[in-house]
Amino acid sequence: MKKTNIKKYVVTAMLSAVAFVLMFIDFPTPLMPSFIKMDISEMPALIASFALGPWWGVIVCFVKNLLNLFLHGQTGGIGELCNFLMGISFVLPAGYIYKVNKTKKNAMVASLIGSVIMAVCSLPINYFISYPIYERIMSLDAIIGMYRVILPTVKNLFECLLIFNAPFTLVKGILCSVITFLVYKKISGFIKN
């Protein structure tokens, strides 16, 4: 029992470190304002959620953001908090769905459902937490103006989040899921042994 727990902690620590490093490998996305970047740092948390259990994926999300806050944080903890909340909205449901029936098909369904839940949760997280903080640095008109460069007809922040951020978050979840499917089989033996 103790050996199993130690193994889970070690694997979780390694996946958290990989997730932290992946936060730095981001890239701009077409059809998004320049301050929004794509990264795949939820992928190790999804792997932990599938291989060890849903709450281990949450721990990876937490440790990744804690490391980022202390070693690289530039948002006063708000960016990390929002990233953590969106990460759990992705890996926790996906992990629980996969736990019920551990098949490849169910992993795909679980990942897709987790991606959709993360996209839906991105709306209140961004609307009530992220963007009110951004407003302290930049006016809301300037923020919406960055979206209007891409689509001039957007009227307000919620519309920007619905048209741009929610689909972006969905794509991010799907991208993390696809990469997880590509690498999971290769590393699951290492994780389990």
C-alpha positions, 0 to 999 in steps of 0.5 A, a space after each residue: 500500500 505504501 509503495 503504491 502511494 509513493 509511486 503515485 506521488 512520484 509520478 504526480 511530481 514528474 507529471 506536474 514538472 512536465 506540465 509546468 515546463 509545457 506552460 512555457 511552450 505556448 504559441 499565438 493562435 490565429 483569430 485570437 487577440 495576441 495576449 491569448 496563447 495556446 499551450 498543452 499544459 493540461 495534457 500531463 494532468 489528463 494523463 494523471 487523471 486517467 492513469 492514477 485517478 481523477 484527483 491525481 489530475 487535479 493535484 497535477 493542475 495545482 502543483 503546476 500552477 503553484 510552481 508557476 506562481 512562485 517561479 514565473 508568475 506575472 499575474 499576481 496569482 489570478 492567471 494561475 487561479 483561472 488556469 487551475 479552475 479550468 484545468 480541474 473542470 477538464 481533468 476531473 470529469 474526464 477522469 471520473 468518466 474514464 474511471 467507470 469504464 477504462 476503454 479507449 472509446 470511453 477515454 475519447 468520450 471522457 476527454 471530449 466531455 471534459 473539453 466541453 465542460 472546460 469550454 463552458 466553465 471558461 465563460 464564468 471564470 473569465 467573465 467574473 475572475 480574469 477580465 475584471 483583473 485585466 480591467 485594472 491594467 487595461 480598460 474594458 474598451 481596449 480589451 474589447 477593441 482587441 477582439 474587434 480587430 478580429 470581428 468588428 461586430 462584437 458588442 460586449 465582453 460576454 460576446 467576446 468570450 462566447 465567440 472567441 474564448 469558449 471555442 479556443 478553450 474547447 480546441 485546447 482541450 481537444 488538442 490536449 486529448 489528442 496528444 494524450 492519446 498519442 503518448 498515453 500507451 507509450 508511457 502508461 507502462 512506465 506509470 503503472 510499473 
